[in-house]
Amino acid sequence: MSEYIIDKVKDFLQELLPSMGLELFDIQFRREGHGWVLRVFIDNEGGVELTHCSNVSRELSHYLDVEDIIDHAYNLEVSSPGLERTLRSVADFHRFTGEKARVKLSEPVDGKKIFEGIIEKVSGNEIYLRLEDKNLIQFFYEAINKARLAI
């Protein structure tokens, strides 16, 4: 049932968000504590503002009320991916070139799997990370297990 709800919400948002200059980052629908939470993460090249979240929340709430696809109580949350957002594509690395990132690789490089540094360059699917000790590490996007921006 959760997958059905996520799919319906995703279809609606993929129609709505481009007209608002926004894109869908992620959707979660799960039990938390004593209730259910539908959490929607939206994104924008220039950053997400409170008005973006409130506008999306209003439109999505109306859609959910009309379509009535959730047959029990839930809380709706709309927000940005946050300061430590996950990097889920080569395009994300391009977008955040010059920013600090934490990367966990599937296989060790020089005996380590976890690196933190500045995204210096992206070439094809090769990522270049400038570490705090000023060394430059290079790895392929496919070698990444997890990656996120770091503060």
DSSP file (Angstrom, degrees, kcal/mol; ACC not computed):
  #  RESIDUE AA STRUCTURE BP1 BP2  ACC     N-H-->O    O-->H-N    N-H-->O    O-->H-N    TCO  KAPPA ALPHA  PHI   PSI    X-CA   Y-CA   Z-CA
    1    1 A M     >        0   0    0      0, 0.0     4,-2.2     0, 0.0     5,-0.2   0.000 360.0 360.0 360.0 -39.7    0.0    0.0    0.0
    2    2 A S  H  >  +     0   0    0      1,-0.2     4,-2.7     2,-0.2     5,-0.2   0.899 360.0  51.4 -60.4 -40.5    2.8    2.4    0.8
    3    3 A E  H  > S+     0   0    0      1,-0.2     4,-2.7     2,-0.2    -1,-0.2   0.891 108.0  52.5 -64.1 -38.9    4.3    1.9   -2.7
    4    4 A Y  H  > S+     0   0    0      2,-0.2     4,-2.4     1,-0.2    -1,-0.2   0.931 111.5  46.1 -60.9 -46.4    1.0    2.7   -4.3
    5    5 A I  H  X S+     0   0    0     -4,-2.2     4,-2.6     2,-0.2     5,-0.2   0.932 112.9  49.4 -63.4 -46.8    0.7    5.9   -2.3
    6    6 A I  H  X S+     0   0    0     -4,-2.7     4,-2.8     1,-0.2    -2,-0.2   0.917 111.4  50.0 -59.3 -43.9    4.3    7.0   -3.1
    7    7 A D  H  X S+     0   0    0     -4,-2.7     4,-2.5     2,-0.2    -1,-0.2   0.911 111.9  47.1 -62.1 -43.4    3.7    6.2   -6.8
    8    8 A K  H  X S+     0   0    0     -4,-2.4     4,-2.1     2,-0.2    -2,-0.2   0.921 114.9  45.9 -65.1 -44.0    0.5    8.3   -6.9
    9    9 A V  H  X S+     0   0    0     -4,-2.6     4,-2.8     2,-0.2     5,-0.2   0.911 112.3  51.9 -64.8 -42.2    2.1   11.2   -5.0
   10   10 A K  H  X S+     0   0    0     -4,-2.8     4,-2.5    -5,-0.2    -2,-0.2   0.928 108.8  50.0 -60.3 -46.4    5.1   11.0   -7.3
   11   11 A D  H  X S+     0   0    0     -4,-2.5     4,-0.9     1,-0.2    -1,-0.2   0.922 113.2  46.7 -58.4 -45.0    3.0   11.1  -10.4
   12   12 A F  H >X S+     0   0    0     -4,-2.1     4,-2.2     1,-0.2     3,-0.7   0.937 114.1  46.7 -62.5 -47.6    1.1   14.2   -9.1
   13   13 A L  H 3X S+     0   0    0     -4,-2.8     4,-2.8     1,-0.2    -1,-0.2   0.836 104.8  59.6 -68.4 -32.7    4.3   16.0   -8.1
   14   14 A Q  H 3< S+     0   0    0     -4,-2.5    -1,-0.2    -5,-0.2    -2,-0.2   0.750 111.9  42.3 -68.4 -21.3    6.1   15.3  -11.3
   15   15 A E  H << S+     0   0    0     -4,-0.9     4,-0.5    -3,-0.7    -2,-0.2   0.859 121.6  39.8 -83.2 -42.6    3.3   17.2  -13.1
   16   16 A L  H >X S+     0   0    0     -4,-2.2     3,-0.9     1,-0.1     4,-0.6   0.932 104.9  60.2 -74.9 -50.1    3.1   20.0  -10.5
   17   17 A L  G ><>S+     0   0    0     -4,-2.8     5,-2.5     1,-0.3     3,-1.7   0.835  96.3  57.1 -60.4 -42.8    6.6   20.8   -9.6
   18   18 A P  G >45S+     0   0    0      0, 0.0     3,-1.4     0, 0.0    -1,-0.3   0.871 103.4  56.4 -57.5 -34.1    8.1   21.9  -13.0
   19   19 A S  G <45S+     0   0    0     -3,-0.9    -2,-0.2    -4,-0.5    -3,-0.1   0.687 109.2  47.3 -69.1 -16.3    5.4   24.6  -13.3
   20   20 A M  G <<5S-     0   0    0     -3,-1.7    -1,-0.3    -4,-0.6    -3,-0.1   0.325 120.5-108.9-102.7   4.4    6.6   25.9   -9.9
   21   21 A G  T < 5S+     0   0    0     -3,-1.4     2,-0.2    -4,-0.3    -2,-0.1   0.759  83.3 115.2  74.1  24.6   10.3   25.8  -11.0
   22   22 A L      < -     0   0    0     -5,-2.5     2,-0.3    -6,-0.1    -1,-0.3  -0.750  51.1-149.0-122.5 166.7   10.9   22.9   -8.6
   23   23 A E  E     -A   43   0A   0     20,-2.2    20,-2.6    -2,-0.2     2,-0.4  -0.963  25.5-107.8-135.0 156.2   11.9   19.3   -8.8
   24   24 A L  E     +A   42   0A   0     -2,-0.3    18,-0.2    18,-0.2     3,-0.1  -0.688  31.7 174.2 -83.8 129.4   11.2   16.2   -6.8
   25   25 A F  E     -     0   0A   0     16,-2.9     2,-0.3    -2,-0.4    17,-0.2   0.822  61.8 -26.4 -99.2 -46.8   14.1   15.0   -4.7
   26   26 A D  E     -A   41   0A   0     15,-1.5    15,-2.9     2,-0.0    -1,-0.4  -0.988  45.8-149.5-165.1 158.4   12.5   12.2   -2.6
   27   27 A I  E     -A   40   0A   0     -2,-0.3     2,-0.4    13,-0.2    13,-0.2  -0.999  13.8-176.9-135.2 136.5    9.3   10.9   -1.1
   28   28 A Q  E     +A   39   0A   0     11,-2.8    11,-3.0    -2,-0.4     2,-0.4  -0.995   7.2 179.9-130.4 140.1    8.9    8.8    2.1
   29   29 A F  E     +A   38   0A   0     -2,-0.4     2,-0.3     9,-0.2     9,-0.2  -0.910  30.6 132.8-137.8 110.9    5.7    7.4    3.5
   30   30 A R  E     -A   37   0A   0      7,-2.0     7,-2.5    -2,-0.4     2,-0.4  -0.982  57.1 -91.2-155.9 163.3    6.2    5.4    6.7
   31   31 A R  E     +A   36   0A   0     -2,-0.3     2,-0.4     5,-0.2     5,-0.3  -0.632  39.3 178.7 -78.8 132.4    5.1    4.8   10.2
   32   32 A E  E >   -A   35   0A   0      3,-3.2     3,-1.9    -2,-0.4     2,-0.3  -0.970  58.4 -41.1-137.1 121.3    6.9    6.9   12.8
   33   33 A G  T 3  S-     0   0    0     -2,-0.4    -2,-0.0     1,-0.3     0, 0.0  -0.476 125.8 -18.3  64.0-123.1    6.0    6.6   16.5
   34   34 A H  T 3  S+     0   0    0     -2,-0.3    -1,-0.3    -3,-0.1     2,-0.2   0.264 130.3  36.7-101.0  11.0    2.2    6.3   16.8
   35   35 A G  E <  S-A   32   0A   0     -3,-1.9    -3,-3.2    -5,-0.0     2,-0.3  -0.806  80.3 -91.9-147.6-172.7    1.3    7.6   13.3
   36   36 A W  E     -A   31   0A   0     37,-0.4    39,-2.2    -5,-0.3     2,-0.4  -0.835  27.3-159.0-110.9 147.4    2.2    7.9    9.7
   37   37 A V  E     -Ab  30  75A   0     -7,-2.5    -7,-2.0    -2,-0.3     2,-0.7  -0.994   8.9-160.9-129.6 128.7    4.3   10.6    7.9
   38   38 A L  E     -Ab  29  76A   0     37,-3.2    39,-2.7    -2,-0.4     2,-0.5  -0.941  21.9-171.7-103.4 110.7    4.2   11.5    4.2
   39   39 A R  E     -Ab  28  77A   0    -11,-3.0   -11,-2.8    -2,-0.7     2,-0.5  -0.917   6.5-171.9-113.1 125.0    7.5   13.4    3.7
   40   40 A V  E     -Ab  27  78A   0     37,-3.1    39,-2.5    -2,-0.5     2,-0.5  -0.963   6.9-159.9-119.1 128.7    8.2   15.1    0.5
   41   41 A F  E     -Ab  26  79A   0    -15,-2.9   -16,-2.9    -2,-0.5   -15,-1.5  -0.943  13.0-173.0-110.0 124.1   11.6   16.6   -0.4
   42   42 A I  E     -A   24   0A   0     37,-2.6     2,-0.3    -2,-0.5   -18,-0.2  -0.774   2.7-160.8-114.0 159.8   11.7   19.3   -3.1
   43   43 A D  E     -A   23   0A   0    -20,-2.6   -20,-2.2    -2,-0.3     2,-0.3  -0.924  12.0-177.2-140.4 163.2   14.7   21.0   -4.7
   44   44 A N    >   -     0   0    0     -2,-0.3     3,-2.1   -22,-0.2   -22,-0.1  -0.951  36.0-121.8-158.7 138.5   15.6   24.1   -6.8
   45   45 A E  T 3  S+     0   0    0     -2,-0.3     3,-0.1     1,-0.3    -1,-0.1   0.877 116.7  44.1 -50.7 -41.6   18.9   25.2   -8.3
   46   46 A G  T 3  S-     0   0    0      1,-0.3    -1,-0.3    -3,-0.1     2,-0.1   0.383 126.6 -92.8 -87.8   4.6   18.7   28.4   -6.3
   47   47 A G    <   -     0   0    0     -3,-2.1     2,-0.5     2,-0.0    -1,-0.3  -0.135  41.8 -79.5 101.1 159.3   17.6   26.7   -3.1
   48   48 A V        -     0   0    0     -6,-0.1     2,-0.2    -3,-0.1    32,-0.1  -0.842  42.2-160.3-101.7 130.2   14.2   26.0   -1.5
   49   49 A E     >  -     0   0    0     -2,-0.5     4,-1.8     1,-0.1     3,-0.5  -0.658  32.8-107.8-105.3 163.5   12.4   28.7    0.3
   50   50 A L  H  > S+     0   0    0      1,-0.2     4,-2.6    -2,-0.2     5,-0.2   0.860 119.5  57.5 -57.5 -37.7    9.6   28.5    2.9
   51   51 A T  H  > S+     0   0    0      1,-0.2     4,-2.4     2,-0.2    -1,-0.2   0.868 103.3  54.0 -64.1 -35.1    7.1   29.7    0.3
   52   52 A H  H  > S+     0   0    0     -3,-0.5     4,-2.4     2,-0.2     5,-0.2   0.953 111.0  45.7 -59.8 -48.6    8.0   26.8   -2.0
   53   53 A C  H  X S+     0   0    0     -4,-1.8     4,-2.6     1,-0.2    -2,-0.2   0.914 114.0  47.3 -62.7 -44.2    7.3   24.3    0.7
   54   54 A S  H  X S+     0   0    0     -4,-2.6     4,-2.4     2,-0.2    -1,-0.2   0.894 112.3  49.7 -68.1 -38.3    4.0   25.9    1.7
   55   55 A N  H  X S+     0   0    0     -4,-2.4     4,-2.3    -5,-0.2    -2,-0.2   0.925 114.1  44.6 -64.6 -44.3    2.8   26.2   -1.9
   56   56 A V  H  X S+     0   0    0     -4,-2.4     4,-3.0    -5,-0.2     5,-0.3   0.918 112.8  52.1 -65.5 -42.8    3.6   22.5   -2.6
   57   57 A S  H  X S+     0   0    0     -4,-2.6     4,-2.7    -5,-0.2     5,-0.2   0.916 110.3  48.4 -59.1 -44.4    2.1   21.5    0.7
   58   58 A R  H  X S+     0   0    0     -4,-2.4     4,-2.1     2,-0.2    -1,-0.2   0.939 115.1  43.8 -62.1 -48.3   -1.1   23.3   -0.1
   59   59 A E  H  X S+     0   0    0     -4,-2.3     4,-2.2     1,-0.2    -2,-0.2   0.907 116.3  46.8 -64.9 -42.4   -1.4   21.8   -3.6
   60   60 A L  H  X S+     0   0    0     -4,-3.0     4,-2.8     2,-0.2     5,-0.2   0.900 110.1  53.3 -68.3 -40.4   -0.5   18.3   -2.4
   61   61 A S  H  X S+     0   0    0     -4,-2.7     4,-2.3    -5,-0.3    -1,-0.2   0.922 109.8  48.7 -58.8 -44.4   -2.9   18.5    0.5
   62   62 A H  H  X S+     0   0    0     -4,-2.1     4,-2.4    -5,-0.2     5,-0.2   0.935 111.8  49.0 -61.6 -46.6   -5.8   19.4   -1.8
   63   63 A Y  H  X S+     0   0    0     -4,-2.2     4,-3.0     1,-0.2     5,-0.3   0.931 112.1  48.2 -57.5 -47.5   -4.9   16.6   -4.2
   64   64 A L  H  X S+     0   0    0     -4,-2.8     4,-1.9     1,-0.2     5,-0.4   0.863 111.4  50.4 -65.2 -36.1   -4.7   14.1   -1.3
   65   65 A D  H  < S+     0   0    0     -4,-2.3    -1,-0.2    -5,-0.2    -2,-0.2   0.915 115.6  42.0 -66.4 -42.8   -8.1   15.3    0.0
   66   66 A V  H  < S+     0   0    0     -4,-2.4    -2,-0.2    -5,-0.2    -3,-0.2   0.938 121.4  39.0 -70.4 -47.7   -9.8   15.0   -3.4
   67   67 A E  H  < S-     0   0    0     -4,-3.0    -2,-0.2    -5,-0.2    -3,-0.2   0.768  87.8-156.2 -76.8 -26.0   -8.2   11.7   -4.4
   68   68 A D     <  +     0   0    0     -4,-1.9    -3,-0.1    -5,-0.3    -4,-0.1   0.899  35.7 151.3  52.1  49.4   -8.5   10.2   -0.9
   69   69 A I        +     0   0    0     -5,-0.4     2,-0.6     1,-0.1    -1,-0.1   0.612  55.9  66.5 -86.9 -12.4   -5.7    7.7   -1.5
   70   70 A I        -     0   0    0     -6,-0.3    -1,-0.1     1,-0.1     4,-0.1  -0.940  63.7-169.9-111.8 115.8   -4.6    7.5    2.2
   71   71 A D        +     0   0    0     -2,-0.6     2,-0.3     2,-0.1    -1,-0.1   0.150  64.4  49.3 -95.8  20.8   -7.4    5.9    4.3
   72   72 A H  S    S-     0   0    0      0, 0.0    -2,-0.0     0, 0.0     2,-0.0  -0.937  97.1 -72.1-147.6 170.2   -5.9    6.7    7.7
   73   73 A A        +     0   0    0     -2,-0.3   -37,-0.4   -36,-0.0     2,-0.3  -0.324  56.2 158.6 -66.5 146.1   -4.5    9.7    9.6
   74   74 A Y        -     0   0    0    -39,-0.1     2,-0.4    -4,-0.1   -37,-0.2  -0.973  36.7-120.1-158.2 162.4   -1.0   11.0    8.6
   75   75 A N  E     -b   37   0A   0    -39,-2.2   -37,-3.2    -2,-0.3     2,-0.5  -0.919  22.3-144.8-108.5 139.2    1.1   14.1    8.8
   76   76 A L  E     -b   38   0A   0     -2,-0.4     2,-0.4   -39,-0.2   -37,-0.2  -0.907  17.9-178.2-104.8 128.2    2.4   15.8    5.6
   77   77 A E  E     -b   39   0A   0    -39,-2.7   -37,-3.1    -2,-0.5     2,-0.4  -0.995   5.8-174.0-126.2 131.1    5.8   17.4    5.7
   78   78 A V  E     +b   40   0A   0     -2,-0.4     2,-0.3   -39,-0.2   -37,-0.2  -0.993  25.1 137.8-123.8 125.7    7.4   19.2    2.7
   79   79 A S  E     -b   41   0A   0    -39,-2.5   -37,-2.6    -2,-0.4   -30,-0.1  -0.905  50.3 -87.2-152.6 178.4   11.0   20.4    2.9
   80   80 A S        -     0   0    0     -2,-0.3   -37,-0.2   -39,-0.2     3,-0.1  -0.426  46.3-104.1 -84.7 167.9   14.3   20.7    1.2
   81   81 A P        -     0   0    0      0, 0.0     3,-0.2     0, 0.0     5,-0.1   0.676  65.3-129.9 -68.0 -15.1   16.9   17.9    1.1
   82   82 A G    >   -     0   0    0      1,-0.2     3,-1.0     3,-0.1    -3,-0.0  -0.165  27.7 -62.1  93.7 173.5   18.9   19.9    3.7
   83   83 A L  T 3  S+     0   0    0      1,-0.3    -1,-0.2    -3,-0.1     0, 0.0   0.778 133.7  45.5 -69.0 -28.2   22.4   21.1    4.1
   84   84 A E  T 3  S+     0   0    0     -3,-0.2    -1,-0.3    64,-0.1    -2,-0.1  -0.244  85.3 164.0-109.6  43.9   23.8   17.5    4.2
   85   85 A R    <   -     0   0    0     -3,-1.0    64,-2.6    63,-0.1     2,-0.2  -0.161  42.2-103.1 -59.4 151.5   21.8   16.3    1.2
   86   86 A T  B     -C  148   0B   0     62,-0.2     2,-0.7    -5,-0.1    62,-0.3  -0.504  23.5-134.4 -75.1 148.2   22.7   13.0   -0.5
   87   87 A L        +     0   0    0     60,-2.6    60,-0.2    -2,-0.2     3,-0.0  -0.927  32.0 169.1-103.7 112.5   24.5   13.2   -3.8
   88   88 A R        +     0   0    0     -2,-0.7     2,-0.3    58,-0.1    -1,-0.1   0.329  53.2  27.4-114.4   6.6   22.7   10.7   -6.0
   89   89 A S  S  > S-     0   0    0      1,-0.1     4,-1.5     0, 0.0     3,-0.2  -0.984  78.0-106.0-158.4 164.4   24.0   11.4   -9.5
   90   90 A V  H  > S+     0   0    0     -2,-0.3     4,-2.3     1,-0.2     5,-0.2   0.879 120.8  60.4 -60.3 -37.1   27.0   12.7  -11.5
   91   91 A A  H  > S+     0   0    0      1,-0.2     4,-2.8     2,-0.2    -1,-0.2   0.867 100.3  54.3 -60.2 -36.7   24.8   15.8  -12.1
   92   92 A D  H  > S+     0   0    0     -3,-0.2     4,-2.0     2,-0.2    -1,-0.2   0.910 107.7  49.6 -62.8 -41.6   24.7   16.4   -8.3
   93   93 A F  H  < S+     0   0    0     -4,-1.5    -2,-0.2     2,-0.2    -1,-0.2   0.905 111.6  49.1 -64.6 -40.1   28.5   16.3   -8.2
   94   94 A H  H >< S+     0   0    0     -4,-2.3     3,-1.6     1,-0.2    -2,-0.2   0.955 111.1  50.2 -58.8 -50.1   28.6   18.8  -11.1
   95   95 A R  H 3< S+     0   0    0     -4,-2.8    -2,-0.2     1,-0.3    -1,-0.2   0.843 115.5  42.1 -59.0 -36.2   26.1   21.1   -9.4
   96   96 A F  T >< S+     0   0    0     -4,-2.0     3,-2.2    -5,-0.2    23,-0.3   0.083  76.5 145.5-105.7  23.9   28.0   21.1   -6.1
   97   97 A T  T <  S+     0   0    0     -3,-1.6    23,-0.2     1,-0.3     3,-0.1  -0.402  71.6  30.8 -56.9 134.1   31.5   21.5   -7.5
   98   98 A G  T 3  S+     0   0    0     21,-3.4    -1,-0.3     1,-0.4     2,-0.2   0.306 100.5 108.9  94.7  -8.1   33.4   23.6   -5.0
   99   99 A E  S <  S-     0   0    0     -3,-2.2    20,-2.9    20,-0.2    -1,-0.4  -0.635  75.8-102.9 -99.9 159.7   31.4   22.3   -2.0
  100  100 A K  E     -D  118   0B   0     50,-0.3    50,-2.4    18,-0.2     2,-0.3  -0.629  43.5-179.5 -82.5 136.8   32.5   20.0    0.7
  101  101 A A  E     -DE 117 149B   0     16,-3.3    16,-2.2    -2,-0.3     2,-0.5  -0.955  26.3-142.7-136.8 154.6   31.4   16.3    0.5
  102  102 A R  E     -DE 116 148B   0     46,-3.0    46,-2.1    -2,-0.3     2,-0.4  -0.986  26.0-171.4-116.5 124.1   31.7   13.1    2.4
  103  103 A V  E     -DE 115 147B   0     12,-3.3    12,-2.8    -2,-0.5     2,-0.5  -0.960  14.6-163.0-124.5 131.3   32.0   10.0    0.2
  104  104 A K  E     -DE 114 146B   0     42,-3.4    41,-3.2    -2,-0.4    42,-1.9  -0.966  18.1-152.9-112.3 121.3   31.9    6.4    1.1
  105  105 A L  E     - E   0 144B   0      8,-3.1    39,-0.2    -2,-0.5    38,-0.1  -0.551  19.3-130.6 -92.0 156.6   33.3    4.1   -1.5
  106  106 A S  E    S+     0   0B   0     37,-3.1    38,-0.1    -2,-0.2    -1,-0.1   0.865  97.0  31.5 -70.6 -37.5   32.4    0.4   -2.1
  107  107 A E  E    S-     0   0B   0     36,-0.4    -1,-0.1     6,-0.1     5,-0.1  -0.928  96.5-100.4-122.6 146.7   36.1   -0.6   -2.2
  108  108 A P  E     -     0   0B   0      0, 0.0     2,-0.4     0, 0.0     5,-0.2  -0.313  24.2-158.2 -67.8 147.1   39.0    1.0   -0.3
  109  109 A V  E >  S-D  112   0B   0      3,-3.3     3,-1.7     1,-0.1    -4,-0.1  -0.998  84.1  -8.8-121.2 124.4   41.4    3.4   -2.0
  110  110 A D  T 3  S-     0   0    0     -2,-0.4    -1,-0.1     1,-0.3     3,-0.1   0.862 133.7 -55.1  52.5  37.6   44.8    3.6   -0.2
  111  111 A G  T 3  S+     0   0    0      1,-0.2     2,-0.3     2,-0.0    -1,-0.3   0.491 120.2  99.8  80.5   3.3   43.3    1.5    2.6
  112  112 A K  E <   -D  109   0B   0     -3,-1.7    -3,-3.3     1,-0.1    -1,-0.2  -0.923  43.8-176.7-125.2 148.8   40.3    3.9    3.2
  113  113 A K  E    S+     0   0B   0     -2,-0.3    -8,-3.1    -5,-0.2     2,-0.5   0.637  71.7  65.9-109.2 -24.1   36.7    3.8    2.1
  114  114 A I  E     +D  104   0B   0    -10,-0.2     2,-0.3    -5,-0.1   -10,-0.2  -0.883  58.8 172.9-110.4 128.3   35.5    7.2    3.6
  115  115 A F  E     -D  103   0B   0    -12,-2.8   -12,-3.3    -2,-0.5     2,-0.4  -0.971  13.5-165.7-132.1 145.8   36.8   10.5    2.3
  116  116 A E  E     +D  102   0B   0     -2,-0.3    16,-0.8   -14,-0.2     2,-0.3  -0.998  35.6 104.6-131.8 131.4   35.8   14.1    3.0
  117  117 A G  E     -DF 101 131B   0    -16,-2.2   -16,-3.3    -2,-0.4     2,-0.4  -0.972  66.6 -54.3-177.9-172.2   36.9   17.0    0.9
  118  118 A I  E     -DF 100 130B   0     12,-2.5    12,-3.1    -2,-0.3     2,-0.9  -0.713  47.7-120.3 -89.3 132.6   36.0   19.6   -1.6
  119  119 A I  E     + F   0 129B   0    -20,-2.9   -21,-3.4    -2,-0.4    10,-0.2  -0.624  40.4 173.4 -70.2 107.9   34.5   18.5   -5.0
  120  120 A E  E     -     0   0B   0      8,-2.5     2,-0.3    -2,-0.9    -1,-0.2   0.873  53.5  -8.1 -89.1 -40.3   37.1   19.9   -7.2
  121  121 A K  E     - F   0 128B   0      7,-1.3     7,-2.7     2,-0.0     2,-0.4  -0.996  46.4-153.7-158.9 151.1   36.2   18.6  -10.6
  122  122 A V  E     + F   0 127B   0     -2,-0.3     2,-0.5     5,-0.2     5,-0.2  -0.994  15.4 177.6-130.4 125.2   33.9   16.2  -12.5
  123  123 A S  E >   - F   0 126B   0      3,-2.5     3,-2.4    -2,-0.4     2,-0.4  -0.939  66.0 -48.9-130.8 109.3   35.0   14.7  -15.8
  124  124 A G  T 3  S-     0   0    0     -2,-0.5    16,-0.0     1,-0.3     0, 0.0  -0.546 123.6 -26.0  64.3-120.4   32.6   12.3  -17.4
  125  125 A N  T 3  S+     0   0    0     -2,-0.4    16,-3.2    -3,-0.1     2,-0.5   0.120 115.1 109.4-110.5  20.9   31.8    9.9  -14.5
  126  126 A E  E <   -FG 123 140B   0     -3,-2.4    -3,-2.5    14,-0.2     2,-0.4  -0.840  53.4-157.6 -96.8 132.0   35.1   10.6  -12.7
  127  127 A I  E     -FG 122 139B   0     12,-3.3    12,-2.0    -2,-0.5     2,-0.5  -0.905   1.4-157.6-110.4 134.9   34.9   12.6   -9.5
  128  128 A Y  E     -FG 121 138B   0     -7,-2.7    -8,-2.5    -2,-0.4    -7,-1.3  -0.964   9.7-171.1-115.5 123.0   37.9   14.5   -8.1
  129  129 A L  E     -FG 119 137B   0      8,-2.9     8,-2.8    -2,-0.5     2,-0.7  -0.960  15.8-146.0-118.7 124.2   37.9   15.3   -4.4
  130  130 A R  E     -FG 118 136B   0    -12,-3.1   -12,-2.5    -2,-0.5     6,-0.2  -0.805  25.2-146.8 -89.5 113.3   40.5   17.6   -2.8
  131  131 A L  E >   -F  117   0B   0      4,-3.1     3,-2.0    -2,-0.7   -14,-0.2  -0.235  25.6-103.3 -77.8 167.2   41.1   16.3    0.7
  132  132 A E  T 3  S+     0   0    0    -16,-0.8    -1,-0.1     1,-0.3   -15,-0.1   0.804 123.2  58.5 -61.3 -29.8   41.9   18.3    3.8
  133  133 A D  T 3  S-     0   0    0      2,-0.1    -1,-0.3     1,-0.1     3,-0.1   0.313 121.1-111.0 -83.0  11.2   45.6   17.3    3.5
  134  134 A K  S <  S+     0   0    0     -3,-2.0    -2,-0.1     1,-0.3     2,-0.1   0.346  75.0 135.7  77.0  -3.2   45.5   18.9    0.0
  135  135 A N        -     0   0    0     -5,-0.1    -4,-3.1     1,-0.0     2,-0.5  -0.448  51.6-132.8 -70.8 150.0   45.8   15.5   -1.7
  136  136 A L  E     -G  130   0B   0     -6,-0.2     2,-0.4    -2,-0.1    -6,-0.2  -0.919  19.5-166.0-107.2 125.5   43.6   15.0   -4.7
  137  137 A I  E     -G  129   0B   0     -8,-2.8    -8,-2.9    -2,-0.5     2,-0.4  -0.903   1.4-162.2-111.9 141.8   41.7   11.7   -4.9
  138  138 A Q  E     +G  128   0B   0     -2,-0.4     2,-0.3   -10,-0.2   -10,-0.2  -0.965  17.9 156.4-123.4 138.2   40.0   10.5   -8.1
  139  139 A F  E     -G  127   0B   0    -12,-2.0   -12,-3.3    -2,-0.4     2,-0.2  -0.982  40.8-102.0-153.9 159.8   37.3    7.8   -8.3
  140  140 A F  E >   -G  126   0B   0     -2,-0.3     3,-1.9   -14,-0.2     4,-0.3  -0.596  28.8-122.7 -84.4 146.9   34.5    6.7  -10.6
  141  141 A Y  G >  S+     0   0    0    -16,-3.2     3,-1.9     1,-0.3    -1,-0.1   0.871 111.9  62.5 -54.3 -38.8   30.9    7.6   -9.7
  142  142 A E  G 3  S+     0   0    0      1,-0.3    -1,-0.3   -17,-0.2   -16,-0.1   0.689  93.8  63.7 -62.9 -18.5   30.1    3.8   -9.9
  143  143 A A  G <  S+     0   0    0     -3,-1.9   -37,-3.1   -38,-0.1   -36,-0.4   0.520  81.0 106.0 -83.1  -5.3   32.5    3.2   -7.0
  144  144 A I  E <   + E   0 105B   0     -3,-1.9   -39,-0.3    -4,-0.3     3,-0.1  -0.608  41.1 178.4 -83.1 130.8   30.5    5.3   -4.6
  145  145 A N  E    S-     0   0B   0    -41,-3.2     2,-0.3     1,-0.4   -40,-0.2   0.852  76.4  -8.4 -88.9 -48.1   28.4    3.5   -2.0
  146  146 A K  E     + E   0 104B   0    -42,-1.9   -42,-3.4     2,-0.0    -1,-0.4  -0.988  64.4 179.9-147.6 148.3   27.1    6.7   -0.4
  147  147 A A  E     + E   0 103B   0     -2,-0.3   -60,-2.6   -44,-0.2     2,-0.3  -0.987   6.9 162.9-150.3 144.4   27.8   10.4   -0.8
  148  148 A R  E     -CE  86 102B   0    -46,-2.1   -46,-3.0    -2,-0.3   -62,-0.2  -0.982  42.6 -93.1-152.3 160.3   26.4   13.6    0.8
  149  149 A L  E     - E   0 101B   0    -64,-2.6     2,-0.4    -2,-0.3   -48,-0.3  -0.464  42.6-147.5 -69.3 151.8   27.3   17.2    1.2
  150  150 A A              0   0    0    -50,-2.4   -50,-0.3   -33,-0.1   -65,-0.1  -0.926 360.0 360.0-123.9 149.1   29.2   17.9    4.4
  151  151 A I              0   0    0     -2,-0.4    -1,-0.1   -67,-0.1   -50,-0.1   0.429 360.0 360.0 -92.1 360.0   29.1   21.0    6.6
